């Protein structure tokens, strides 16, 4: 996974890469803990074409396109 800051945050932080590994079904988990936690990343919802609407990591983030 690569997180790229946008807008004013692009000047304040650099992109971060993190490895995710399969956990079960549509859920991935961090390969290494982040701040002592292994955070699951679950794809949920359906946009009508079979793609997930949200990425859930403790809160649901709507899918966006570049």
Buried (B, 14 or more C-beta within 10 A) or exposed (E): EEEEEEEEEEEEEEEEEEEBEEBEEEBBBBEEEEEEEEBBBBBEEEEEEEEBBBBBEEEEEEEEEE
